Amino acid sequence: MKQQQAPNHGSEGAGAVAPGVAREARLNFRLAAEHKALIERAAYYSGETVTAFAISTLVNHARHVIQDHEMTILSDRDRDLFLSLLDTDLPPNEALQQAAQRHKQHVVQNVKPSAPTTD
């Protein structure tokens, strides 16, 4: 049985960006030929252009990575311990004071975090 070759949908296409959203940034990279063919095939099976498929896949994966990095899931025991510690009237220790200072320097002073560049 011969395997169907996915067509090259090019770099433009409806659905790549939501209507009314300006495309003002560019992301360029090289990849192995077999990865390109795999992406083209997946886009074809998804009924999307390569651009739409790549953007939606990258954005969805980026959101998951950020969520996984920024979210902490506690066990019941850890949650109970954390909440009990919040109820104590202990003064902040040195580590907590340093963490608050780092937070102030990195988050409060830079209200909008800058995204890493690809250059």
C-alpha positions as CSV (number, residue, x, y, z in Angstrom):
1,M,0.0,0.0,0.0
2,K,1.4,3.3,-1.1
3,Q,1.6,6.1,1.6
4,Q,-0.2,9.3,0.7
5,Q,2.1,12.3,0.5
6,A,0.8,15.4,2.3
7,P,0.7,18.5,0.1
8,N,2.7,21.6,0.8
9,H,0.2,24.2,1.9
10,G,2.7,27.0,1.8
11,S,3.1,29.6,4.5
12,E,-0.1,31.6,4.1
13,G,-3.6,30.5,4.8
14,A,-6.9,31.1,6.4
15,G,-7.0,30.1,10.0
16,A,-3.3,30.8,10.6
17,V,-4.3,33.8,12.7
18,A,-7.7,34.7,14.1
19,P,-9.5,37.4,12.0
20,G,-8.7,40.9,13.1
21,V,-5.4,39.9,14.7
22,A,-2.4,41.8,13.2
23,R,0.6,39.7,12.3
24,E,3.4,41.9,13.3
25,A,6.1,39.4,14.4
26,R,8.1,36.8,12.6
27,L,9.6,33.5,13.7
28,N,12.1,31.8,11.3
29,F,13.9,28.5,11.8
30,R,15.4,25.6,9.9
31,L,14.5,22.0,10.6
32,A,15.3,18.6,9.2
33,A,13.5,17.5,6.0
34,E,11.8,14.6,7.8
35,H,10.4,17.0,10.5
36,K,9.1,19.3,7.8
37,A,7.4,16.4,6.0
38,L,5.9,15.2,9.3
39,I,4.5,18.6,10.1
40,E,3.1,19.0,6.5
41,R,1.4,15.6,6.9
42,A,-0.1,16.4,10.2
43,A,-1.3,19.8,8.9
44,Y,-2.9,18.0,5.9
45,Y,-4.7,15.5,8.2
46,S,-5.8,18.4,10.4
47,G,-7.3,20.2,7.5
48,E,-5.1,23.2,8.2
49,T,-2.4,25.1,6.3
50,V,1.2,24.4,7.5
51,T,1.3,28.0,8.9
52,A,-2.0,27.6,10.8
53,F,-1.0,24.2,12.1
54,A,2.5,25.4,13.2
55,I,1.1,28.5,14.9
56,S,-1.6,26.7,16.8
57,T,0.7,23.8,17.8
58,L,3.4,26.1,19.0
59,V,1.0,28.5,20.8
60,N,-0.8,25.6,22.5
61,H,2.5,23.9,23.6
62,A,3.9,27.3,24.8
63,R,0.8,27.8,27.0
64,H,1.1,24.3,28.5
65,V,4.8,24.8,29.2
66,I,4.2,28.1,30.9
67,Q,1.2,26.7,32.9
68,D,3.3,23.7,34.0
69,H,6.1,26.0,35.0
70,E,4.0,28.6,36.8
71,M,1.5,26.3,38.5
72,T,2.2,24.3,41.7
73,I,0.0,21.4,42.6
74,L,0.1,20.4,46.2
75,S,-0.8,17.2,47.9
76,D,-3.4,17.3,50.6
77,R,-0.7,17.1,53.2
78,D,1.4,19.9,51.6
79,R,-1.7,22.1,51.3
80,D,-2.6,21.6,55.0
81,L,1.0,22.3,56.0
82,F,1.1,25.4,53.8
83,L,-2.2,26.8,55.2
84,S,-1.2,26.1,58.8
85,L,2.1,28.0,58.2
86,L,0.1,31.0,56.8
87,D,-1.8,31.1,60.1
88,T,1.4,31.4,62.2
89,D,2.7,34.7,63.4
90,L,6.4,34.0,62.8
91,P,8.5,36.9,61.5
92,P,10.0,36.4,58.0
93,N,13.3,34.6,58.0
94,E,16.3,35.6,55.9
95,A,15.4,33.4,52.9
96,L,11.9,34.8,52.8
97,Q,13.2,38.4,52.9
98,Q,15.7,37.6,50.1
99,A,12.9,36.0,48.0
100,A,10.7,39.1,48.5
101,Q,13.5,41.3,47.5
102,R,14.1,39.2,44.3
103,H,10.4,39.3,43.5
104,K,10.4,43.0,43.9
105,Q,13.3,43.5,41.6
106,H,12.2,41.0,38.9
107,V,8.4,41.2,38.9
108,V,7.3,44.5,40.5
109,Q,9.9,46.7,38.7
110,N,9.3,44.9,35.4
111,V,5.5,44.9,35.3
112,K,5.4,43.3,31.9
113,P,7.9,40.4,31.6
114,S,9.7,40.4,28.3
115,A,9.6,37.2,26.2
116,P,12.8,35.6,25.1
117,T,13.9,36.5,21.6
118,T,14.9,34.0,18.9
119,D,17.7,36.1,17.6
